[in-house]
Amino acid sequence: MSLIEGMDARAAARELGTLVHYAAGDIVYRENDDANAMYVILSGAVEITARGRHIETITAGKALGIVSLLDEKPRTSTARASENTELAIISRHTFRYMVEEVPNFVWFVMGELAHRIRSTHATL
């Protein structure tokens, strides 16, 4: 297991983020929404779709919403809780703090970005 695969950001996200519960079917964000946060899944699962196509289902310990947070452009996908889900919402300000101060968090983020690119590519 690589460092990236072994990184679990849930403890830091729980401590530094805002905890929110979503019921199955609730929308976390929609395509073209403005982005001001990323999300770490503490429990449950979130389905990601883009242009009406299923991209993947993301489970506990993983993150979503990173790309739009980084480039400050609208969301490119829709995220919907596929079961009862608890998320830690990480604001842009907290994200910057975590990248700079939380050990290995930047590796977690890069691993999530690489995974998302591969998942999207596989769907194409």
C-alpha positions in Angstrom: 0.0 0.0 0.0 1.4 3.4 -1.0 1.5 6.5 1.2 -1.4 7.9 -0.8 -3.6 4.8 -0.5 -2.9 4.6 3.2 -3.8 8.2 4.0 -7.1 8.6 5.8 -8.1 12.3 6.1 -11.3 11.6 8.1 -9.8 12.5 11.6 -8.4 15.9 10.4 -11.6 16.6 8.3 -13.8 15.8 11.3 -11.8 18.1 13.6 -11.4 21.0 11.1 -14.4 20.8 8.9 -18.1 21.4 9.3 -20.1 18.1 9.8 -23.2 17.7 7.8 -25.6 14.7 7.4 -27.3 14.0 4.0 -30.1 11.5 3.6 -30.0 9.0 0.6 -30.9 11.0 -2.5 -29.9 14.4 -1.2 -27.9 16.6 -3.5 -24.5 17.7 -2.2 -23.8 19.9 -5.2 -24.9 20.2 -8.8 -23.0 20.7 -12.1 -22.3 24.4 -12.7 -22.7 25.3 -9.0 -20.1 27.7 -7.7 -17.5 26.0 -5.5 -16.3 27.2 -2.1 -15.6 23.9 -0.4 -14.5 20.3 -0.8 -15.9 17.4 1.1 -14.5 14.4 2.9 -16.9 11.4 3.3 -16.9 10.3 6.9 -19.5 7.6 6.4 -21.8 6.6 3.7 -21.4 7.1 -0.1 -21.8 9.7 -2.8 -22.6 9.1 -6.4 -20.9 11.3 -8.9 -22.5 12.0 -12.3 -21.6 14.4 -15.1 -23.8 15.3 -18.1 -26.2 12.6 -17.0 -23.6 9.8 -16.9 -22.5 7.9 -13.8 -18.8 8.5 -13.2 -18.4 6.7 -9.9 -19.6 6.1 -6.3 -17.2 7.5 -3.7 -17.1 5.9 -0.3 -16.0 6.7 3.3 -12.5 8.1 3.6 -12.5 9.6 0.1 -13.0 13.2 -1.0 -14.9 15.1 -3.6 -15.2 18.6 -4.9 -11.5 19.3 -5.0 -11.0 20.4 -8.6 -13.5 23.3 -8.5 -12.1 24.4 -5.2 -8.6 24.6 -6.7 -9.4 26.3 -9.9 -12.4 28.4 -8.6 -14.5 27.4 -11.6 -18.0 25.9 -11.5 -18.6 22.3 -10.5 -18.2 19.8 -13.5 -20.3 17.1 -11.8 -23.3 16.5 -9.6 -22.8 14.8 -6.3 -25.8 13.0 -4.6 -25.7 10.9 -1.4 -26.5 7.3 -2.5 -27.2 6.3 1.2 -27.3 8.2 4.5 -24.0 10.0 4.5 -22.0 12.2 6.9 -19.6 14.7 5.2 -17.0 17.1 6.6 -17.2 20.3 4.6 -13.8 21.8 4.2 -13.9 25.5 3.3 -11.4 27.1 0.9 -9.7 28.8 3.9 -9.5 25.5 5.9 -8.4 23.6 2.8 -5.4 25.9 2.4 -4.6 25.5 6.1 -4.8 21.7 5.9 -2.5 21.6 2.8 0.1 23.7 4.6 -0.2 22.4 8.1 -1.7 18.9 8.3 1.0 16.2 7.6 0.5 14.2 4.4 -2.8 16.0 3.6 -1.4 17.3 0.3 -0.6 13.7 -0.6 -4.2 12.7 0.2 -5.4 15.5 -2.1 -3.1 14.5 -5.0 -4.1 10.9 -4.6 -7.8 11.8 -4.8 -7.2 14.0 -7.9 -5.3 11.2 -9.6 -8.1 8.7 -8.8 -10.8 11.1 -10.1 -8.9 11.6 -13.4 -8.6 7.8 -13.9 -12.3 7.2 -13.0 -13.5 9.9 -15.4 -11.1 8.6 -18.1 -12.4 5.1 -17.6 -16.0 6.3 -18.1 -15.2 7.9 -21.4 
